[in-house]
Amino acid sequence: MYGVIVGGSVAGAGAAGQLATTGFSTLAVIVAATTLVAAGLSLWKLAPRRRRG
């Protein structure tokens, strides 16, 4: 019952179920990255321009 599991790697449809338990969400990463890019661009537009001369 508690012996060595043969074929211990997770593959196929089992990998999708196993990924859910890690807490990693691709959609959350995409949303966070988009938010950071939008915030950076808005700060870029608010920053004063350098005067040359």
mmCIF entry with sequence, helices, sheets and N, C-alpha, C, O atoms, coordinates in Angstrom:
data_MODEL
# 
_entry.id   MODEL 
# 
_entity.id                         1 
_entity.type                       polymer 
_entity.pdbx_number_of_molecules   1 
# 
_entity_poly.entity_id                      1 
_entity_poly.type                           'polypeptide(L)' 
_entity_poly.nstd_linkage                   no 
_entity_poly.nstd_monomer                   no 
_entity_poly.pdbx_seq_one_letter_code       MYGVIVGGSVAGAGAAGQLATTGFSTLAVIVAATTLVAAGLSLWKLAPRRRRG 
_entity_poly.pdbx_seq_one_letter_code_can   MYGVIVGGSVAGAGAAGQLATTGFSTLAVIVAATTLVAAGLSLWKLAPRRRRG 
_entity_poly.pdbx_strand_id                 A 
# 
loop_
_entity_poly_seq.entity_id 
_entity_poly_seq.num 
_entity_poly_seq.mon_id 
_entity_poly_seq.hetero 
1 1  MET n 
1 2  TYR n 
1 3  GLY n 
1 4  VAL n 
1 5  ILE n 
1 6  VAL n 
1 7  GLY n 
1 8  GLY n 
1 9  SER n 
1 10 VAL n 
1 11 ALA n 
1 12 GLY n 
1 13 ALA n 
1 14 GLY n 
1 15 ALA n 
1 16 ALA n 
1 17 GLY n 
1 18 GLN n 
1 19 LEU n 
1 20 ALA n 
1 21 THR n 
1 22 THR n 
1 23 GLY n 
1 24 PHE n 
1 25 SER n 
1 26 THR n 
1 27 LEU n 
1 28 ALA n 
1 29 VAL n 
1 30 ILE n 
1 31 VAL n 
1 32 ALA n 
1 33 ALA n 
1 34 THR n 
1 35 THR n 
1 36 LEU n 
1 37 VAL n 
1 38 ALA n 
1 39 ALA n 
1 40 GLY n 
1 41 LEU n 
1 42 SER n 
1 43 LEU n 
1 44 TRP n 
1 45 LYS n 
1 46 LEU n 
1 47 ALA n 
1 48 PRO n 
1 49 ARG n 
1 50 ARG n 
1 51 ARG n 
1 52 ARG n 
1 53 GLY n 
# 
_struct_asym.id          A 
_struct_asym.entity_id   1 
# 
loop_
_struct_conf.conf_type_id 
_struct_conf.id 
_struct_conf.pdbx_PDB_helix_id 
_struct_conf.beg_label_comp_id 
_struct_conf.beg_label_asym_id 
_struct_conf.beg_label_seq_id 
_struct_conf.pdbx_beg_PDB_ins_code 
_struct_conf.end_label_comp_id 
_struct_conf.end_label_asym_id 
_struct_conf.end_label_seq_id 
_struct_conf.pdbx_end_PDB_ins_code 
_struct_conf.beg_auth_comp_id 
_struct_conf.beg_auth_asym_id 
_struct_conf.beg_auth_seq_id 
_struct_conf.end_auth_comp_id 
_struct_conf.end_auth_asym_id 
_struct_conf.end_auth_seq_id 
_struct_conf.pdbx_PDB_helix_class 
_struct_conf.details 
_struct_conf.pdbx_PDB_helix_length 
HELX_P HELX_P1 AA1 ALA A 13 ? ALA A 20 ? ALA A 13 ALA A 20 1 ? 8  
HELX_P HELX_P2 AA2 THR A 26 ? LEU A 46 ? THR A 26 LEU A 46 1 ? 21 
# 
_struct_conf_type.id          HELX_P 
_struct_conf_type.criteria    ? 
_struct_conf_type.reference   ? 
# 
loop_
_atom_site.group_PDB 
_atom_site.id 
_atom_site.type_symbol 
_atom_site.label_atom_id 
_atom_site.label_alt_id 
_atom_site.label_comp_id 
_atom_site.label_asym_id 
_atom_site.label_entity_id 
_atom_site.label_seq_id 
_atom_site.pdbx_PDB_ins_code 
_atom_site.Cartn_x 
_atom_site.Cartn_y 
_atom_site.Cartn_z 
_atom_site.occupancy 
_atom_site.B_iso_or_equiv 
_atom_site.pdbx_formal_charge 
_atom_site.auth_seq_id 
_atom_site.auth_comp_id 
_atom_site.auth_asym_id 
_atom_site.auth_atom_id 
_atom_site.pdbx_PDB_model_num 
ATOM 1   N N  . MET A 1 1  ? 0.816  -1.188 0.000   1.00 0.00 ? 1  MET A N  1 
ATOM 2   C CA . MET A 1 1  ? 0.000  0.000  0.000   1.00 0.00 ? 1  MET A CA 1 
ATOM 3   C C  . MET A 1 1  ? 0.865  1.260  0.000   1.00 0.00 ? 1  MET A C  1 
ATOM 4   O O  . MET A 1 1  ? 0.557  2.205  -0.727  1.00 0.00 ? 1  MET A O  1 
ATOM 5   N N  . TYR A 1 2  ? 1.939  1.303  0.793   1.00 0.00 ? 2  TYR A N  1 
ATOM 6   C CA . TYR A 1 2  ? 2.808  2.469  0.843   1.00 0.00 ? 2  TYR A CA 1 
ATOM 7   C C  . TYR A 1 2  ? 4.126  2.216  0.147   1.00 0.00 ? 2  TYR A C  1 
ATOM 8   O O  . TYR A 1 2  ? 5.138  2.825  0.493   1.00 0.00 ? 2  TYR A O  1 
ATOM 9   N N  . GLY A 1 3  ? 4.130  1.344  -0.809  1.00 0.00 ? 3  GLY A N  1 
ATOM 10  C CA . GLY A 1 3  ? 5.348  1.008  -1.527  1.00 0.00 ? 3  GLY A CA 1 
ATOM 11  C C  . GLY A 1 3  ? 5.682  2.041  -2.584  1.00 0.00 ? 3  GLY A C  1 
ATOM 12  O O  . GLY A 1 3  ? 5.049  3.094  -2.671  1.00 0.00 ? 3  GLY A O  1 
ATOM 13  N N  . VAL A 1 4  ? 6.691  1.722  -3.390  1.00 0.00 ? 4  VAL A N  1 
ATOM 14  C CA . VAL A 1 4  ? 7.129  2.612  -4.459  1.00 0.00 ? 4  VAL A CA 1 
ATOM 15  C C  . VAL A 1 4  ? 6.072  2.618  -5.556  1.00 0.00 ? 4  VAL A C  1 
ATOM 16  O O  . VAL A 1 4  ? 5.585  1.565  -5.968  1.00 0.00 ? 4  VAL A O  1 
ATOM 17  N N  . ILE A 1 5  ? 5.728  3.794  -6.017  1.00 0.00 ? 5  ILE A N  1 
ATOM 18  C CA . ILE A 1 5  ? 4.745  3.918  -7.088  1.00 0.00 ? 5  ILE A CA 1 
ATOM 19  C C  . ILE A 1 5  ? 5.460  3.776  -8.418  1.00 0.00 ? 5  ILE A C  1 
ATOM 20  O O  . ILE A 1 5  ? 6.414  4.502  -8.699  1.00 0.00 ? 5  ILE A O  1 
ATOM 21  N N  . VAL A 1 6  ? 5.002  2.848  -9.231  1.00 0.00 ? 6  VAL A N  1 
ATOM 22  C CA . VAL A 1 6  ? 5.599  2.641  -10.547 1.00 0.00 ? 6  VAL A CA 1 
ATOM 23  C C  . VAL A 1 6  ? 5.066  3.720  -11.484 1.00 0.00 ? 6  VAL A C  1 
ATOM 24  O O  . VAL A 1 6  ? 3.867  3.997  -11.499 1.00 0.00 ? 6  VAL A O  1 
ATOM 25  N N  . GLY A 1 7  ? 5.958  4.327  -12.265 1.00 0.00 ? 7  GLY A N  1 
ATOM 26  C CA . GLY A 1 7  ? 5.548  5.398  -13.171 1.00 0.00 ? 7  GLY A CA 1 
ATOM 27  C C  . GLY A 1 7  ? 5.180  6.645  -12.392 1.00 0.00 ? 7  GLY A C  1 
ATOM 28  O O  . GLY A 1 7  ? 4.073  7.163  -12.540 1.00 0.00 ? 7  GLY A O  1 
ATOM 29  N N  . GLY A 1 8  ? 6.080  7.128  -11.574 1.00 0.00 ? 8  GLY A N  1 
ATOM 30  C CA . GLY A 1 8  ? 5.800  8.245  -10.692 1.00 0.00 ? 8  GLY A CA 1 
ATOM 31  C C  . GLY A 1 8  ? 5.612  9.586  -11.368 1.00 0.00 ? 8  GLY A C  1 
ATOM 32  O O  . GLY A 1 8  ? 5.134  10.527 -10.735 1.00 0.00 ? 8  GLY A O  1 
ATOM 33  N N  . SER A 1 9  ? 5.976  9.701  -12.638 1.00 0.00 ? 9  SER A N  1 
ATOM 34  C CA . SER A 1 9  ? 5.809  10.989 -13.312 1.00 0.00 ? 9  SER A CA 1 
ATOM 35  C C  . SER A 1 9  ? 4.354  11.186 -13.725 1.00 0.00 ? 9  SER A C  1 
ATOM 36  O O  . SER A 1 9  ? 3.648  10.234 -14.058 1.00 0.00 ? 9  SER A O  1 
ATOM 37  N N  . VAL A 1 10 ? 3.929  12.432 -13.696 1.00 0.00 ? 10 VAL A N  1 
ATOM 38  C CA . VAL A 1 10 ? 2.558  12.773 -14.069 1.00 0.00 ? 10 VAL A CA 1 
ATOM 39  C C  . VAL A 1 10 ? 2.565  13.238 -15.508 1.00 0.00 ? 10 VAL A C  1 
ATOM 40  O O  . VAL A 1 10 ? 3.354  14.108 -15.877 1.00 0.00 ? 10 VAL A O  1 
ATOM 41  N N  . ALA A 1 11 ? 1.695  12.670 -16.324 1.00 0.00 ? 11 ALA A N  1 
ATOM 42  C CA . ALA A 1 11 ? 1.644  13.057 -17.737 1.00 0.00 ? 11 ALA A CA 1 
ATOM 43  C C  . ALA A 1 11 ? 0.206  13.049 -18.226 1.00 0.00 ? 11 ALA A C  1 
ATOM 44  O O  . ALA A 1 11 ? -0.671 12.432 -17.621 1.00 0.00 ? 11 ALA A O  1 
ATOM 45  N N  . GLY A 1 12 ? -0.018 13.741 -19.325 1.00 0.00 ? 12 GLY A N  1 
ATOM 46  C CA . GLY A 1 12 ? -1.328 13.727 -19.954 1.00 0.00 ? 12 GLY A CA 1 
ATOM 47  C C  . GLY A 1 12 ? -2.370 14.488 -19.165 1.00 0.00 ? 12 GLY A C  1 
ATOM 48  O O  . GLY A 1 12 ? -2.095 15.564 -18.636 1.00 0.00 ? 12 GLY A O  1 
ATOM 49  N N  . ALA A 1 13 ? -3.562 13.933 -19.085 1.00 0.00 ? 13 ALA A N  1 
ATOM 50  C CA . ALA A 1 13 ? -4.670 14.592 -18.394 1.00 0.00 ? 13 ALA A CA 1 
ATOM 51  C C  . ALA A 1 13 ? -4.389 14.699 -16.896 1.00 0.00 ? 13 ALA A C  1 
ATOM 52  O O  . ALA A 1 13 ? -4.891 15.611 -16.239 1.00 0.00 ? 13 ALA A O  1 
ATOM 53  N N  . GLY A 1 14 ? -3.608 13.793 -16.358 1.00 0.00 ? 14 GLY A N  1 
ATOM 54  C CA . GLY A 1 14 ? -3.253 13.875 -14.941 1.00 0.00 ? 14 GLY A CA 1 
ATOM 55  C C  . GLY A 1 14 ? -2.407 15.088 -14.620 1.00 0.00 ? 14 GLY A C  1 
ATOM 56  O O  . GLY A 1 14 ? -2.457 15.601 -13.502 1.00 0.00 ? 14 GLY A O  1 
ATOM 57  N N  . ALA A 1 15 ? -1.622 15.556 -15.594 1.00 0.00 ? 15 ALA A N  1 
ATOM 58  C CA . ALA A 1 15 ? -0.780 16.731 -15.377 1.00 0.00 ? 15 ALA A CA 1 
ATOM 59  C C  . ALA A 1 15 ? -1.627 17.980 -15.192 1.00 0.00 ? 15 ALA A C  1 
ATOM 60  O O  . ALA A 1 15 ? -1.275 18.853 -14.398 1.00 0.00 ? 15 ALA A O  1 
ATOM 61  N N  . ALA A 1 16 ? -2.734 18.077 -15.908 1.00 0.00 ? 16 ALA A N  1 
ATOM 62  C CA . ALA A 1 16 ? -3.605 19.248 -15.773 1.00 0.00 ? 16 ALA A CA 1 
ATOM 63  C C  . ALA A 1 16 ? -4.225 19.294 -14.381 1.00 0.00 ? 16 ALA A C  1 
ATOM 64  O O  . ALA A 1 16 ? -4.341 20.369 -13.792 1.00 0.00 ? 16 ALA A O  1 
ATOM 65  N N  . GLY A 1 17 ? -4.619 18.158 -13.858 1.00 0.00 ? 17 GLY A N  1 
ATOM 66  C CA . GLY A 1 17 ? -5.180 18.109 -12.519 1.00 0.00 ? 17 GLY A CA 1 
ATOM 67  C C  . GLY A 1 17 ? -4.138 18.372 -11.460 1.00 0.00 ? 17 GLY A C  1 
ATOM 68  O O  . GLY A 1 17 ? -4.436 18.982 -10.433 1.00 0.00 ? 17 GLY A O  1 
ATOM 69  N N  . GLN A 1 18 ? -2.931 17.924 -11.690 1.00 0.00 ? 18 GLN A N  1 
ATOM 70  C CA . GLN A 1 18 ? -1.845 18.122 -10.745 1.00 0.00 ? 18 GLN A CA 1 
ATOM 71  C C  . GLN A 1 18 ? -1.409 19.587 -10.715 1.00 0.00 ? 18 GLN A C  1 
ATOM 72  O O  . GLN A 1 18 ? -1.015 20.094 -9.665  1.00 0.00 ? 18 GLN A O  1 
ATOM 73  N N  . LEU A 1 19 ? -1.476 20.266 -11.858 1.00 0.00 ? 19 LEU A N  1 
ATOM 74  C CA . LEU A 1 19 ? -1.068 21.658 -11.939 1.00 0.00 ? 19 LEU A CA 1 
ATOM 75  C C  . LEU A 1 19 ? -1.981 22.549 -11.113 1.00 0.00 ? 19 LEU A C  1 
ATOM 76  O O  . LEU A 1 19 ? -1.546 23.566 -10.572 1.00 0.00 ? 19 LEU A O  1 
ATOM 77  N N  . ALA A 1 20 ? -3.246 22.165 -11.018 1.00 0.00 ? 20 ALA A N  1 
ATOM 78  C CA . ALA A 1 20 ? -4.196 22.981 -10.277 1.00 0.00 ? 20 ALA A CA 1 
ATOM 79  C C  . ALA A 1 20 ? -3.867 23.019 -8.783  1.00 0.00 ? 20 ALA A C  1 
ATOM 80  O O  . ALA A 1 20 ? -4.206 23.986 -8.101  1.00 0.00 ? 20 ALA A O  1 
ATOM 81  N N  . THR A 1 21 ? -3.225 22.002 -8.282  1.00 0.00 ? 21 THR A N  1 
ATOM 82  C CA . THR A 1 21 ? -2.921 21.960 -6.858  1.00 0.00 ? 21 THR A CA 1 
ATOM 83  C C  . THR A 1 21 ? -1.707 22.809 -6.493  1.00 0.00 ? 21 THR A C  1 
ATOM 84  O O  . THR A 1 21 ? -1.468 23.050 -5.310  1.00 0.00 ? 21 THR A O  1 
ATOM 85  N N  . THR A 1 22 ? -0.934 23.267 -7.479  1.00 0.00 ? 22 THR A N  1 
ATOM 86  C CA . THR A 1 22 ? 0.262  24.046 -7.183  1.00 0.00 ? 22 THR A CA 1 
ATOM 87  C C  . THR A 1 22 ? -0.061 25.516 -6.927  1.00 0.00 ? 22 THR A C  1 
ATOM 88  O O  . THR A 1 22 ? 0.767  26.239 -6.374  1.00 0.00 ? 22 THR A O  1 
ATOM 89  N N  . GLY A 1 23 ? -1.241 25.964 -7.319  1.00 0.00 ? 23 GLY A N  1 
ATOM 90  C CA . GLY A 1 23 ? -1.611 27.344 -7.130  1.00 0.00 ? 23 GLY A CA 1 
ATOM 91  C C  . GLY A 1 23 ? -1.178 28.238 -8.280  1.00 0.00 ? 23 GLY A C  1 
ATOM 92  O O  . GLY A 1 23 ? -1.403 29.447 -8.225  1.00 0.00 ? 23 GLY A O  1 
ATOM 93  N N  . PHE A 1 24 ? -0.568 27.688 -9.312  1.00 0.00 ? 24 PHE A N  1 
ATOM 94  C CA . PHE A 1 24 ? -0.122 28.460 -10.465 1.00 0.00 ? 24 PHE A CA 1 
ATOM 95  C C  . PHE A 1 24 ? -1.283 28.653 -11.427 1.00 0.00 ? 24 PHE A C  1 
ATOM 96  O O  . PHE A 1 24 ? -1.945 27.689 -11.812 1.00 0.00 ? 24 PHE A O  1 
ATOM 97  N N  . SER A 1 25 ? -1.524 29.874 -11.807 1.00 0.00 ? 25 SER A N  1 
ATOM 98  C CA . SER A 1 25 ? -2.592 30.168 -12.752 1.00 0.00 ? 25 SER A CA 1 
ATOM 99  C C  . SER A 1 25 ? -2.031 31.037 -13.877 1.00 0.00 ? 25 SER A C  1 
ATOM 100 O O  . SER A 1 25 ? -1.574 32.155 -13.640 1.00 0.00 ? 25 SER A O  1 
ATOM 101 N N  . THR A 1 26 ? -2.068 30.523 -15.077 1.00 0.00 ? 26 THR A N  1 
ATOM 102 C CA . THR A 1 26 ? -1.541 31.254 -16.223 1.00 0.00 ? 26 THR A CA 1 
ATOM 103 C C  . THR A 1 26 ? -2.329 32.537 -16.450 1.00 0.00 ? 26 THR A C  1 
ATOM 104 O O  . THR A 1 26 ? -1.746 33.575 -16.764 1.00 0.00 ? 26 THR A O  1 
ATOM 105 N N  . LEU A 1 27 ? -3.627 32.477 -16.296 1.00 0.00 ? 27 LEU A N  1 
ATOM 106 C CA . LEU A 1 27 ? -4.453 33.664 -16.494 1.00 0.00 ? 27 LEU A CA 1 
ATOM 107 C C  . LEU A 1 27 ? -4.097 34.755 -15.485 1.00 0.00 ? 27 LEU A C  1 
ATOM 108 O O  . LEU A 1 27 ? -4.066 35.934 -15.836 1.00 0.00 ? 27 LEU A O  1 
ATOM 109 N N  . ALA A 1 28 ? -3.832 34.374 -14.248 1.00 0.00 ? 28 ALA A N  1 
ATOM 110 C CA . ALA A 1 28 ? -3.466 35.355 -13.223 1.00 0.00 ? 28 ALA A CA 1 
ATOM 111 C C  . ALA A 1 28 ? -2.132 36.017 -13.565 1.00 0.00 ? 28 ALA A C  1 
ATOM 112 O O  . ALA A 1 28 ? -1.966 37.215 -13.338 1.00 0.00 ? 28 ALA A O  1 
ATOM 113 N N  . VAL A 1 29 ? -1.199 35.270 -14.096 1.00 0.00 ? 29 VAL A N  1 
ATOM 114 C CA . VAL A 1 29 ? 0.100  35.831 -14.485 1.00 0.00 ? 29 VAL A CA 1 
ATOM 115 C C  . VAL A 1 29 ? -0.073 36.804 -15.644 1.00 0.00 ? 29 VAL A C  1 
ATOM 116 O O  . VAL A 1 29 ? 0.557  37.861 -15.661 1.00 0.00 ? 29 VAL A O  1 
ATOM 117 N N  . ILE A 1 30 ? -0.922 36.459 -16.614 1.00 0.00 ? 30 ILE A N  1 
ATOM 118 C CA . ILE A 1 30 ? -1.160 37.340 -17.758 1.00 0.00 ? 30 ILE A CA 1 
ATOM 119 C C  . ILE A 1 30 ? -1.827 38.631 -17.304 1.00 0.00 ? 30 ILE A C  1 
ATOM 120 O O  . ILE A 1 30 ? -1.442 39.714 -17.746 1.00 0.00 ? 30 ILE A O  1 
ATOM 121 N N  . VAL A 1 31 ? -2.820 38.531 -16.429 1.00 0.00 ? 31 VAL A N  1 
ATOM 122 C CA . VAL A 1 31 ? -3.507 39.722 -15.918 1.00 0.00 ? 31 VAL A CA 1 
ATOM 123 C C  . VAL A 1 31 ? -2.542 40.606 -15.129 1.00 0.00 ? 31 VAL A C  1 
ATOM 124 O O  . VAL A 1 31 ? -2.558 41.827 -15.282 1.00 0.00 ? 31 VAL A O  1 
ATOM 125 N N  . ALA A 1 32 ? -1.712 40.007 -14.297 1.00 0.00 ? 32 ALA A N  1 
ATOM 126 C CA . ALA A 1 32 ? -0.749 40.778 -13.504 1.00 0.00 ? 32 ALA A CA 1 
ATOM 127 C C  . ALA A 1 32 ? 0.273  41.468 -14.406 1.00 0.00 ? 32 ALA A C  1 
ATOM 128 O O  . ALA A 1 32 ? 0.615  42.628 -14.174 1.00 0.00 ? 32 ALA A O  1 
ATOM 129 N N  . ALA A 1 33 ? 0.760  40.777 -15.420 1.00 0.00 ? 33 ALA A N  1 
ATOM 130 C CA . ALA A 1 33 ? 1.738  41.370 -16.333 1.00 0.00 ? 33 ALA A CA 1 
ATOM 131 C C  . ALA A 1 33 ? 1.126  42.525 -17.114 1.00 0.00 ? 33 ALA A C  1 
ATOM 132 O O  . ALA A 1 33 ? 1.764  43.562 -17.295 1.00 0.00 ? 33 ALA A O  1 
ATOM 133 N N  . THR A 1 34 ? -0.101 42.352 -17.575 1.00 0.00 ? 34 THR A N  1 
ATOM 134 C CA . THR A 1 34 ? -0.777 43.418 -18.309 1.00 0.00 ? 34 THR A CA 1 
ATOM 135 C C  . THR A 1 34 ? -0.991 44.642 -17.422 1.00 0.00 ? 34 THR A C  1 
ATOM 136 O O  . THR A 1 34 ? -0.824 45.777 -17.869 1.00 0.00 ? 34 THR A O  1 
ATOM 137 N N  . THR A 1 35 ? -1.358 44.408 -16.175 1.00 0.00 ? 35 THR A N  1 
ATOM 138 C CA . THR A 1 35 ? -1.563 45.509 -15.237 1.00 0.00 ? 35 THR A CA 1 
ATOM 139 C C  . THR A 1 35 ? -0.269 46.269 -14.991 1.00 0.00 ? 35 THR A C  1 
ATOM 140 O O  . THR A 1 35 ? -0.271 47.500 -14.959 1.00 0.00 ? 35 THR A O  1 
ATOM 141 N N  . LEU A 1 36 ? 0.831  45.554 -14.817 1.00 0.00 ? 36 LEU A N  1 
ATOM 142 C CA . LEU A 1 36 ? 2.113  46.207 -14.592 1.00 0.00 ? 36 LEU A CA 1 
ATOM 143 C C  . LEU A 1 36 ? 2.570  47.007 -15.805 1.00 0.00 ? 36 LEU A C  1 
ATOM 144 O O  . LEU A 1 36 ? 3.131  48.093 -15.659 1.00 0.00 ? 36 LEU A O  1 
ATOM 145 N N  . VAL A 1 37 ? 2.334  46.480 -16.996 1.00 0.00 ? 37 VAL A N  1 
ATOM 146 C CA . VAL A 1 37 ? 2.709  47.204 -18.217 1.00 0.00 ? 37 VAL A CA 1 
ATOM 147 C C  . VAL A 1 37 ? 1.873  48.471 -18.343 1.00 0.00 ? 37 VAL A C  1 
ATOM 148 O O  . VAL A 1 37 ? 2.403  49.533 -18.670 1.00 0.00 ? 37 VAL A O  1 
ATOM 149 N N  . ALA A 1 38 ? 0.571  48.369 -18.087 1.00 0.00 ? 38 ALA A N  1 
ATOM 150 C CA . ALA A 1 38 ? -0.299 49.542 -18.177 1.00 0.00 ? 38 ALA A CA 1 
ATOM 151 C C  . ALA A 1 38 ? 0.094  50.593 -17.142 1.00 0.00 ? 38 ALA A C  1 
ATOM 152 O O  . ALA A 1 38 ? 0.081  51.786 -17.447 1.00 0.00 ? 38 ALA A O  1 
ATOM 153 N N  . ALA A 1 39 ? 0.439  50.179 -15.938 1.00 0.00 ? 39 ALA A N  1 
ATOM 154 C CA . ALA A 1 39 ? 0.871  51.130 -14.907 1.00 0.00 ? 39 ALA A CA 1 
ATOM 155 C C  . ALA A 1 39 ? 2.180  51.801 -15.299 1.00 0.00 ? 39 ALA A C  1 
ATOM 156 O O  . ALA A 1 39 ? 2.348  53.003 -15.094 1.00 0.00 ? 39 ALA A O  1 
ATOM 157 N N  . GLY A 1 40 ? 3.098  51.041 -15.854 1.00 0.00 ? 40 GLY A N  1 
ATOM 158 C CA . GLY A 1 40 ? 4.367  51.617 -16.306 1.00 0.00 ? 40 GLY A CA 1 
ATOM 159 C C  . GLY A 1 40 ? 4.178  52.628 -17.420 1.00 0.00 ? 40 GLY A C  1 
ATOM 160 O O  . GLY A 1 40 ? 4.823  53.677 -17.431 1.00 0.00 ? 40 GLY A O  1 
ATOM 161 N N  . LEU A 1 41 ? 3.292  52.315 -18.361 1.00 0.00 ? 41 LEU A N  1 
ATOM 162 C CA . LEU A 1 41 ? 3.041  53.250 -19.459 1.00 0.00 ? 41 LEU A CA 1 
ATOM 163 C C  . LEU A 1 41 ? 2.365  54.525 -18.972 1.00 0.00 ? 41 LEU A C  1 
ATOM 164 O O  . LEU A 1 41 ? 2.661  55.611 -19.469 1.00 0.00 ? 41 LEU A O  1 
ATOM 165 N N  . SER A 1 42 ? 1.471  54.404 -18.015 1.00 0.00 ? 42 SER A N  1 
ATOM 166 C CA . SER A 1 42 ? 0.810  55.601 -17.502 1.00 0.00 ? 42 SER A CA 1 
ATOM 167 C C  . SER A 1 42 ? 1.797  56.488 -16.743 1.00 0.00 ? 42 SER A C  1 
ATOM 168 O O  . SER A 1 42 ? 1.722  57.713 -16.837 1.00 0.00 ? 42 SER A O  1 
ATOM 169 N N  . LEU A 1 43 ? 2.718  55.882 -15.993 1.00 0.00 ? 43 LEU A N  1 
ATOM 170 C CA . LEU A 1 43 ? 3.742  56.672 -15.318 1.00 0.00 ? 43 LEU A CA 1 
ATOM 171 C C  . LEU A 1 43 ? 4.693  57.321 -16.311 1.00 0.00 ? 43 LEU A C  1 
ATOM 172 O O  . LEU A 1 43 ? 5.170  58.432 -16.082 1.00 0.00 ? 43 LEU A O  1 
ATOM 173 N N  . TRP A 1 44 ? 4.966  56.637 -17.403 1.00 0.00 ? 44 TRP A N  1 
ATOM 174 C CA . TRP A 1 44 ? 5.828  57.178 -18.449 1.00 0.00 ? 44 TRP A CA 1 
ATOM 175 C C  . TRP A 1 44 ? 5.202  58.438 -19.052 1.00 0.00 ? 44 TRP A C  1 
ATOM 176 O O  . TRP A 1 44 ? 5.900  59.414 -19.327 1.00 0.00 ? 44 TRP A O  1 
ATOM 177 N N  . LYS A 1 45 ? 3.885  58.411 -19.254 1.00 0.00 ? 45 LYS A N  1 
ATOM 178 C CA . LYS A 1 45 ? 3.192  59.571 -19.823 1.00 0.00 ? 45 LYS A CA 1 
ATOM 179 C C  . LYS A 1 45 ? 3.112  60.728 -18.820 1.00 0.00 ? 45 LYS A C  1 
ATOM 180 O O  . LYS A 1 45 ? 3.087  61.892 -19.221 1.00 0.00 ? 45 LYS A O  1 
ATOM 181 N N  . LEU A 1 46 ? 3.074  60.423 -17.543 1.00 0.00 ? 46 LEU A N  1 
ATOM 182 C CA . LEU A 1 46 ? 2.977  61.479 -16.523 1.00 0.00 ? 46 LEU A CA 1 
ATOM 183 C C  . LEU A 1 46 ? 4.326  62.147 -16.240 1.00 0.00 ? 46 LEU A C  1 
ATOM 184 O O  . LEU A 1 46 ? 4.365  63.285 -15.772 1.00 0.00 ? 46 LEU A O  1 
ATOM 185 N N  . ALA A 1 47 ? 5.401  61.465 -16.513 1.00 0.00 ? 47 ALA A N  1 
ATOM 186 C CA . ALA A 1 47 ? 6.722  62.012 -16.210 1.00 0.00 ? 47 ALA A CA 1 
ATOM 187 C C  . ALA A 1 47 ? 7.008  63.226 -17.072 1.00 0.00 ? 47 ALA A C  1 
ATOM 188 O O  . ALA A 1 47 ? 6.680  63.233 -18.258 1.00 0.00 ? 47 ALA A O  1 
ATOM 189 N N  . PRO A 1 48 ? 7.622  64.267 -16.485 1.00 0.00 ? 48 PRO A N  1 
ATOM 190 C CA . PRO A 1 48 ? 7.931  65.463 -17.274 1.00 0.00 ? 48 PRO A CA 1 
ATOM 191 C C  . PRO A 1 48 ? 9.024  65.172 -18.303 1.00 0.00 ? 48 PRO A C  1 
ATOM 192 O O  . PRO A 1 48 ? 9.919  64.361 -18.069 1.00 0.00 ? 48 PRO A O  1 
ATOM 193 N N  . ARG A 1 49 ? 8.930  65.843 -19.430 1.00 0.00 ? 49 ARG A N  1 
ATOM 194 C CA . ARG A 1 49 ? 9.916  65.668 -20.501 1.00 0.00 ? 49 ARG A CA 1 
ATOM 195 C C  . ARG A 1 49 ? 11.201 66.415 -20.159 1.00 0.00 ? 49 ARG A C  1 
ATOM 196 O O  . ARG A 1 49 ? 11.170 67.451 -19.495 1.00 0.00 ? 49 ARG A O  1 
ATOM 197 N N  . ARG A 1 50 ? 12.314 65.887 -20.613 1.00 0.00 ? 50 ARG A N  1 
ATOM 198 C CA . ARG A 1 50 ? 13.597 66.572 -20.419 1.00 0.00 ? 50 ARG A CA 1 
ATOM 199 C C  . ARG A 1 50 ? 13.712 67.749 -21.376 1.00 0.00 ? 50 ARG A C  1 
ATOM 200 O O  . ARG A 1 50 ? 13.366 67.654 -22.553 1.00 0.00 ? 50 ARG A O  1 
ATOM 201 N N  . ARG A 1 51 ? 14.197 68.834 -20.852 1.00 0.00 ? 51 ARG A N  1 
ATOM 202 C CA . ARG A 1 51 ? 14.411 70.014 -21.687 1.00 0.00 ? 51 ARG A CA 1 
ATOM 203 C C  . ARG A 1 51 ? 15.839 69.974 -22.198 1.00 0.00 ? 51 ARG A C  1 
ATOM 204 O O  . ARG A 1 51 ? 16.782 69.807 -21.424 1.00 0.00 ? 51 ARG A O  1 
ATOM 205 N N  . ARG A 1 52 ? 15.989 70.125 -23.485 1.00 0.00 ? 52 ARG A N  1 
ATOM 206 C CA . ARG A 1 52 ? 17.336 70.119 -24.069 1.00 0.00 ? 52 ARG A CA 1 
ATOM 207 C C  . ARG A 1 52 ? 17.697 71.545 -24.459 1.00 0.00 ? 52 ARG A C  1 
ATOM 208 O O  . ARG A 1 52 ? 16.899 72.275 -25.046 1.00 0.00 ? 52 ARG A O  1 
ATOM 209 N N  . GLY A 1 53 ? 18.896 71.906 -24.123 1.00 0.00 ? 53 GLY A N  1 
ATOM 210 C CA . GLY A 1 53 ? 19.322 73.214 -24.564 1.00 0.00 ? 53 GLY A CA 1 
ATOM 211 C C  . GLY A 1 53 ? 19.860 73.992 -23.484 1.00 0.00 ? 53 GLY A C  1 
ATOM 212 O O  . GLY A 1 53 ? 20.270 75.134 -23.690 1.00 0.00 ? 53 GLY A O  1 
# 
